[in-house]
Amino acid sequence: MTTHHERKFPVILITGTPGTGKSFHSLLLAQALESSSTPLVHLNIGDIVKEKGFHEGWDEEWQSWTIDEDRLLDYLEEIINPEGGAAATGFIIDHHDPSLFPERWIDLAVVLLCDNKVLHERLTARNYPPNKLTENITAEIMQTCLSETRESYAEEIIVELASNGEGDDVDENVRRLESWVGTWVADRAAGGEE
């Protein structure tokens, strides 16, 4: 089994309450790195669960799939830590539940935070049912995702980024993450640990 210290390319978790911009940030970061020597593969966990059937059915009340965590994690283990060595690329894991992934997989845990008014508008535009909208707004107010990330990963690998869609915050976030990837890869190539 490959540890994150043996990998040549990083695994970044981009997490946050639904509507904070995880998929958008992940796509932009993957695109920004596409032409570099360190492209990262975007793993949208919601899409993988749906496409591969890693669920136990549709939850009508919450309008979401009930994830079969064991099957999902077994599948991801083979991608992120394949038998016989490190993966030939790095990854961006895009999911709202940071506690789902083993700490040994993650080199950087990015928590996107969003103003409640902005988040409410985004989730309303997605036609979230009232109970799901209230639950997610409450989770953002209580900083549930940030707390779960802090419980799941070492403090030095956690980064909090604002994602309100105002000004250049998304572009700046992506530039910052792109720079981090470059430094991480260069440190590994030089034999360092970060």
VMD Tcl script that draws the C-alpha trace (Angstrom):
set ca {
  {0.00 0.00 0.00}
  {1.36 3.38 -1.00}
  {1.47 6.09 1.65}
  {1.08 9.73 0.80}
  {4.80 10.19 1.51}
  {5.67 7.83 -1.37}
  {3.37 9.48 -3.90}
  {4.83 11.70 -6.61}
  {1.56 13.59 -7.07}
  {-0.78 14.97 -4.40}
  {-4.33 14.11 -3.49}
  {-6.38 17.18 -2.66}
  {-9.77 17.02 -0.95}
  {-12.04 19.95 -1.80}
  {-14.92 19.91 0.63}
  {-17.64 22.17 1.96}
  {-21.38 22.42 2.41}
  {-23.32 21.70 -0.81}
  {-23.40 24.91 -2.86}
  {-20.04 26.30 -1.72}
  {-18.40 25.65 -5.09}
  {-16.55 22.35 -4.67}
  {-17.13 21.06 -8.19}
  {-16.49 24.46 -9.77}
  {-13.17 24.87 -7.91}
  {-12.21 21.26 -8.68}
  {-12.90 21.65 -12.41}
  {-11.02 24.94 -12.63}
  {-8.03 23.53 -10.75}
  {-7.95 20.41 -12.94}
  {-8.12 22.62 -16.05}
  {-5.38 24.94 -14.74}
  {-3.08 21.95 -14.16}
  {-4.00 20.14 -17.39}
  {-1.08 21.50 -19.39}
  {1.39 21.33 -16.51}
  {3.65 18.42 -15.65}
  {1.33 17.61 -12.73}
  {-2.20 17.15 -14.05}
  {-4.67 16.06 -11.36}
  {-7.73 13.92 -12.07}
  {-11.00 15.34 -10.73}
  {-13.00 12.71 -8.82}
  {-16.54 14.02 -8.32}
  {-17.75 11.59 -5.66}
  {-21.45 12.29 -6.28}
  {-21.05 11.44 -9.97}
  {-19.01 8.30 -9.19}
  {-21.66 7.08 -6.72}
  {-24.36 7.59 -9.35}
  {-22.46 6.22 -12.35}
  {-20.99 3.15 -10.62}
  {-24.06 2.38 -8.50}
  {-22.20 2.74 -5.20}
  {-25.39 3.47 -3.32}
  {-28.15 1.75 -1.41}
  {-30.95 3.61 -3.16}
  {-32.50 7.04 -3.48}
  {-33.56 8.90 -0.33}
  {-36.76 10.67 -1.36}
  {-36.89 12.93 1.70}
  {-33.36 14.29 1.18}
  {-33.34 13.97 -2.61}
  {-29.98 12.21 -2.65}
  {-28.36 8.78 -2.98}
  {-27.53 6.84 0.18}
  {-23.84 6.05 -0.38}
  {-22.51 2.51 -0.02}
  {-19.30 3.70 1.63}
  {-17.49 0.35 1.60}
  {-17.91 -0.20 -2.14}
  {-17.03 3.42 -2.90}
  {-13.87 3.37 -0.77}
  {-12.74 0.01 -2.18}
  {-13.08 1.45 -5.68}
  {-11.23 4.67 -4.79}
  {-8.45 2.74 -3.02}
  {-7.65 0.97 -6.30}
  {-7.44 4.31 -8.11}
  {-5.57 6.36 -5.52}
  {-3.32 3.60 -4.16}
  {-3.19 0.91 -6.86}
  {-1.57 -2.45 -6.18}
  {2.17 -2.30 -6.67}
  {2.81 1.39 -6.23}
  {1.83 4.99 -6.57}
  {-0.75 6.20 -9.04}
  {0.61 7.81 -12.19}
  {-1.27 11.00 -11.40}
  {-2.66 12.99 -8.51}
  {-6.31 13.56 -7.68}
  {-8.81 16.17 -6.63}
  {-11.52 14.56 -4.51}
  {-14.70 16.64 -4.59}
  {-17.20 15.78 -1.81}
  {-19.17 17.36 1.02}
  {-18.29 14.74 3.66}
  {-14.62 15.11 4.62}
  {-14.75 12.32 7.21}
  {-15.42 9.71 4.53}
  {-11.82 9.46 3.30}
  {-8.83 7.91 5.10}
  {-6.35 10.49 6.39}
  {-3.49 8.65 4.63}
  {-5.00 9.53 1.24}
  {-5.18 13.29 1.71}
  {-2.25 15.69 1.26}
  {-4.32 18.90 1.37}
  {-7.86 19.36 2.71}
  {-9.49 22.50 1.32}
  {-12.67 23.69 3.04}
  {-14.76 26.15 1.04}
  {-16.77 28.59 3.14}
  {-19.65 30.67 1.84}
  {-21.77 33.56 3.05}
  {-25.20 32.23 4.11}
  {-27.14 34.63 1.86}
  {-25.08 33.56 -1.18}
  {-25.42 29.89 -0.23}
  {-29.20 30.26 0.19}
  {-29.47 31.76 -3.32}
  {-27.36 28.97 -4.82}
  {-29.32 26.16 -3.16}
  {-32.67 27.79 -3.99}
  {-31.56 27.97 -7.65}
  {-30.89 24.21 -7.45}
  {-34.50 23.67 -6.30}
  {-33.48 22.11 -3.00}
  {-36.54 21.04 -0.97}
  {-37.09 23.19 2.16}
  {-35.76 20.58 4.63}
  {-32.56 20.05 2.62}
  {-32.08 23.81 2.16}
  {-32.50 24.45 5.90}
  {-30.18 21.58 6.81}
  {-27.41 22.84 4.55}
  {-27.71 26.49 5.61}
  {-27.62 25.37 9.25}
  {-24.56 23.18 8.53}
  {-22.76 26.20 7.04}
  {-23.72 28.44 9.98}
  {-22.46 25.80 12.41}
  {-19.36 25.22 10.25}
  {-20.06 21.50 10.33}
  {-17.85 20.68 7.36}
  {-14.93 22.67 8.79}
  {-15.31 20.92 12.17}
  {-15.44 17.47 10.53}
  {-12.36 18.31 8.45}
  {-10.48 19.39 11.58}
  {-11.49 16.13 13.30}
  {-10.38 14.05 10.29}
  {-7.04 15.60 9.21}
  {-3.92 17.20 10.67}
  {-4.23 20.95 11.10}
  {-1.20 21.69 8.91}
  {-2.86 20.24 5.79}
  {-6.17 22.13 6.18}
  {-6.84 25.34 4.25}
  {-10.02 27.43 4.52}
  {-11.00 29.46 1.44}
  {-13.87 31.91 0.92}
  {-16.13 30.98 -1.99}
  {-18.71 33.72 -2.39}
  {-18.26 34.23 -6.11}
  {-17.41 37.87 -5.56}
  {-14.52 39.53 -7.34}
  {-11.67 37.22 -8.07}
  {-11.96 34.92 -5.05}
  {-12.41 31.75 -7.13}
  {-9.54 32.64 -9.48}
  {-7.34 33.53 -6.52}
  {-8.26 30.25 -4.77}
  {-7.36 28.25 -7.87}
  {-4.05 30.12 -8.30}
  {-3.23 29.46 -4.66}
  {-3.99 25.74 -4.99}
  {-2.07 25.51 -8.26}
  {0.95 27.07 -6.55}
  {0.63 24.63 -3.63}
  {0.60 21.67 -6.07}
  {3.77 22.95 -7.77}
  {5.55 23.31 -4.44}
  {4.38 19.89 -3.21}
  {5.61 18.13 -6.37}
  {8.93 20.03 -6.36}
  {9.51 19.11 -2.70}
  {8.86 15.43 -3.45}
  {11.18 15.51 -6.47}
  {13.89 17.04 -4.27}
  {13.40 14.29 -1.69}
  {11.57 16.39 0.91}
  {8.41 15.60 2.81}
  {6.73 19.01 2.18}
}
mol new
graphics top color blue
foreach p $ca { graphics top sphere $p radius 0.5 }
foreach p [lrange $ca 0 end-1] q [lrange $ca 1 end] { graphics top cylinder $p $q radius 0.2 }
display resetview
